[in-house]
Structures are given as C-alpha cells and as structure tokens.
Amino acid sequence: MMMNEKYKNAISTIQASDKFKKETLQKLNKIKGKRRYKVEMTKKILIGFAASLVLVIGIMSLNMYQSSNNADLAKIDLTERIVVDPNAPSGDAVVNIEGIIVEVSDDGLSFKLDNGKWVKITDETIIGISGPTAAPKEEQFFEPTFRVGNSIAGFTLDENANEIIAYAIYTNWNWEDPIRK
C-alpha cells in the first residue's frame, strides 16, 4: 500500500490523463502480485522440501534403530558350545565313499560296503589324510588292512560307476575292534 500512496502523490504532480494513471496503477499492482506469488511459491516449495527431508531422515533413523535391535535379538551366543582342541587335525576333504565293509575280496584290495557298492583300491589310491594340518599317519584312524566291520570314508571321481575306483581313502577304522589302539 505504501507504494500506491507514493505513486498517487507523484502522479498527482504530473499532468497525465486519468486513463494513463489508471493503467499505470494496474500494471504496478500486477507486477507486485507476480512478485508476491513467486515469493509465496518459493516459500511453499522450500517448506515442502524441508518437511520431506525431515521425514526421510526420520524414516532412515527408525529403520537403522529397528535393524540394530533385530540384529541384537537374532544373535545367539554359541561360545559355550564351541570346543577347541588345538591338537586336533583340521582340513576339508570331499567324501563320497562311506560305509561299513561287509565283504573283502581275496586280494584284500576290493571291498563291498553296506550300501552294496564295491570299491577297488589301486596303486594310485591316496591312503590317509595328507597336508600341512593333517595328523601324523600313526595318529590317523587308519588300519593296515581292509577287513569286515571297518568304517570307510573316502573319495572317488565317479561314485555311480559299476566299479568304483577309490581316488583316496581317508579313514579305515574298526571302532568295535581296532587293530591299533
């Protein structure tokens, strides 16, 4: 309103037609209205952006809080159930031959397991467990001969072949009547 008063005072001193004065006043009011609209829209956009930002931050912090609580609830303390024997051998071996010997061939290099499969030992068959973490041969569960009642664990390249040729035999032990004690 202050601008209109100044304009009216200034325009009254100038000799101009009423039509010119009226049109100039209307143009000034339009310009003032556009500026007000731009300022109001800018304020609304900034307020909306700030509100969205606050909402996003709130949701993220809530999710982080919930996920940390869920992680704490999902943790199970297994330390009491873990038994560590530093002298125990460790390592991974793939085993696809296992069972109890139910029959041994005359030459002692083939045997039938309780699952009905015959396993053949060759000169290339790896006997026992080797590697940097393996126990010494005399401490492994391995008897010098294959006999009925021994528990076998080993690996073959083709476990479904008619004649299974052992690539490796890791265990050959009779738990009921071991030869070596």
C-alpha positions in Angstrom: 0.0 0.0 0.0 2.9 2.3 0.7 3.9 2.2 -3.0 0.4 3.1 -4.2 0.4 6.2 -1.9 3.8 7.3 -3.2 2.7 6.7 -6.8 -0.5 8.7 -6.2 1.4 11.6 -4.8 3.9 11.5 -7.6 1.3 11.1 -10.3 -0.8 13.9 -8.9 2.0 16.3 -9.6 2.4 15.1 -13.2 -0.1 16.2 -15.8 -1.5 13.0 -17.2 -4.8 11.6 -18.2 -6.9 9.6 -15.8 -6.7 6.7 -18.2 -2.9 6.7 -18.2 -2.9 6.9 -14.4 -5.4 4.1 -14.0 -3.5 1.8 -16.5 -0.1 2.5 -14.8 -1.5 1.7 -11.4 -3.0 -1.6 -12.7 0.4 -2.6 -14.2 2.2 -1.8 -10.9 -0.3 -3.9 -9.0 0.1 -6.8 -11.5 3.9 -6.7 -11.1 3.6 -6.6 -7.3 1.2 -9.5 -7.4 3.5 -11.6 -9.5 6.4 -11.0 -7.2 4.3 -11.9 -4.2 3.2 -15.1 -6.0 6.8 -16.1 -6.8 7.9 -15.5 -3.2 4.9 -17.4 -1.8 5.6 -20.3 -4.2 9.3 -20.4 -3.3 8.4 -20.5 0.4 5.9 -23.3 -0.2 8.5 -25.3 -2.2 11.2 -24.8 0.4 8.9 -25.7 3.3 7.8 -28.9 1.4 11.4 -29.8 0.7 12.4 -29.3 4.3 9.4 -31.4 5.5 10.3 -34.2 3.1 13.9 -34.1 4.2 12.9 -34.3 7.9 10.5 -37.2 7.0 13.3 -39.1 5.1 15.8 -38.6 7.9 13.2 -39.8 10.5 12.4 -43.0 8.5 16.1 -43.8 7.9 17.0 -43.4 11.6 13.9 -45.5 12.6 15.0 -48.3 10.2 18.6 -48.2 11.5 17.3 -48.4 15.1 15.0 -51.3 14.3 17.6 -53.2 12.3 20.1 -52.9 15.1 17.5 -54.1 17.6 16.6 -57.0 15.3 20.3 -57.9 14.9 20.7 -58.0 18.7 17.7 -60.2 19.1 18.8 -62.6 16.3 22.3 -63.2 17.9 22.8 -66.5 19.6 25.8 -67.0 21.8 27.4 -70.2 20.8 30.7 -69.7 22.6 29.8 -72.1 25.3 29.0 -74.9 22.8 32.3 -74.5 20.9 35.1 -76.9 21.9 38.5 -76.0 20.6 41.2 -78.7 20.6 44.4 -77.1 19.3 45.9 -80.5 18.7 43.0 -81.8 16.5 43.7 -82.1 12.8 41.8 -79.7 10.6 41.1 -79.6 6.9 38.4 -80.1 4.4 38.0 -83.3 2.3 35.3 -84.2 -0.1 33.8 -87.6 0.9 31.6 -89.6 -1.4 32.6 -93.1 -0.4 31.5 -94.0 3.1 30.0 -97.0 4.9 30.9 -100.2 6.7 32.8 -103.0 5.0 30.6 -106.1 4.7 32.9 -108.2 2.4 36.5 -108.2 1.4 38.0 -109.7 -1.8 40.7 -112.4 -1.7 43.4 -110.0 -2.6 42.3 -107.5 0.1 42.2 -104.6 -2.3 38.5 -104.5 -3.0 35.7 -104.4 -0.6 31.9 -104.2 -0.5 30.2 -101.6 1.6 26.9 -101.9 3.5 25.3 -99.8 0.7 26.1 -102.6 -1.8 28.8 -100.8 -3.7 32.2 -102.4 -4.4 35.2 -100.2 -4.0 38.6 -101.0 -5.6 42.0 -99.8 -4.3 44.8 -99.2 -6.8 48.4 -98.2 -6.6 47.3 -94.6 -7.3 44.8 -94.5 -4.4 45.9 -92.0 -1.8 45.8 -93.6 1.6 45.2 -91.5 4.7 45.0 -87.7 5.1 47.8 -85.5 4.0 48.5 -81.9 4.1 50.0 -79.3 6.4 47.3 -79.6 9.0 46.9 -83.4 8.9 47.7 -85.5 12.0 50.7 -87.8 11.7 50.0 -91.2 10.0 50.3 -93.1 13.2 47.6 -90.9 14.8 45.1 -91.2 12.0 42.1 -93.6 12.1 43.6 -96.0 9.5 44.3 -99.7 9.9 46.9 -101.5 7.8 44.3 -103.8 6.1 40.7 -103.6 4.9 38.5 -106.0 7.0 34.8 -106.7 7.6 33.4 -104.2 10.2 35.8 -101.3 9.3 34.3 -97.9 8.8 35.4 -96.4 5.5 35.5 -92.8 4.3 37.0 -91.7 1.0 36.6 -90.1 -2.4 36.1 -91.3 -5.9 35.8 -89.4 -9.2 32.7 -91.4 -10.2 30.6 -92.6 -7.3 27.9 -94.1 -9.6 30.3 -96.3 -11.7 29.8 -100.1 -11.8 33.3 -100.5 -10.4 34.2 -97.7 -8.0 37.9 -96.9 -8.0 38.9 -95.1 -4.9 40.9 -91.9 -5.5 41.5 -91.5 -1.8 40.7 -93.4 1.4 40.8 -91.1 4.4 39.5 -93.5 7.1 39.7 -97.3 7.5 38.9 -98.0 11.2 37.1 -100.6 13.2 35.5 -98.8 16.1 34.4 -102.0 17.8 37.7 -104.0 17.5 40.6 -101.8 16.3 43.9 -103.4 15.4 45.9 -100.5 16.7 44.9 -98.8 20.0 
